[in-house]
């Protein structure tokens, strides 16, 4: 068992596809009125395009690409704050590679690095501690972002910095939370959804319990899914089984990784270091209450927002960019007038074109044209 | 961003900092295993465990029995076609 190839078996995929086709027809769905399923997580969006699942699924299912891509929901003002930190003298800013090309109001981290700021990509937040030890005369700031999957790793990094008594390390915390974002989506009257594919690796940390309100209060089935093609297809099959049987539950397809209670060590680390912000700005979704983490006062010596004076401005999105509508699932990437012309992965205007998990970048990179898009551009 | 890759622990490299060497698709990488250690799983028992690695941390163990059951279900579905 290698936990990868086994979940890419074409024969099993074909069987699942045939089942899905039968069940959607049985459920009375048509190409003009498809079953609308949102995959919340950008990792799922990436897998769906990488393996061409959207192309092989029947017309009776429409996948809506949700806001679960931390890079895509990063507001321009927070990027400007990160660049302001990097522009301080004697600062080394470290971050994950995903964040390097996110456009701020004036430039990206990559462009700031090109004009002289000391900005370094790291594989793990722990690498920042080594950089801090190697550069005792510099302040090393980790630009932390990501959902609950990533937050435990940055929390453990701060706990280790504390244990080692590091004086020249801090973090600019931009961690966001899945559940408040889902709540905001569900309360959006524009959004028409039948069900959710739930995020696999966030659930590995938080468990499956926090999603129950979606099934109980909003009557939407949710299936927590893995990231291989068979995982996603099986999750769709499980959603259809629920709908046909008149059930509305939270189910776990990814039980080889996700336990109902989550990971207690990770949750404890997260809750020790972080507390919930009153509100946090999400690109395209605006301010969402209780949707982000900040560093607790006990660890203020590691909080870049305490150590540095920041512009702290909210910056409106680019006028031509419609990432907000795409993140809410009410618009498709190719319906944006700058998609693939003024806005490309090499020169992104909007964040959905930056990360490989963003819907626009996924459509652009894998050359997917849905049947609607084919019609729009005159391809038969 | 939430990318996770399965890997197998081959060696405990630093007990104090809870670090282990993990074989990820043939690449050896040192990762932090704090999130998978508890009283039921002391650090010395982790060798050969399959874990999911995310940003340099092992975030959870992979459950072989659950994976096998999922694959068996899909196999039966394919046979029933």
Interface residues (C-beta under 8 A of the other chain):
Chain A: X1 X2 X3 X4 X6 X7 X9 X11 X12 X14 X15 X16 X18 X19 X41 X42 X43 X68 X69 X70 X71 X96 X98 X123 X124 X125 X126 X127 X145 X146 X147 X149 X150 X152 X153 X156 X160 X199 X200 X201 X202 X204 X205 X227 X230 X234 X253 X255 X256 X257 X258 X259 X263 X264 X265 X266 X269 X355 X357
Chain B: X1 X2 X3 X4 X6 X17 X25 X31 X32 X34 X35 X36 X37 X38 X50 X52 X54 X55 X56 X57 X59 X60 X62 X63 X64 X66 X67 X68 X70 X71 X74 X75 X77 X78 X80 X81
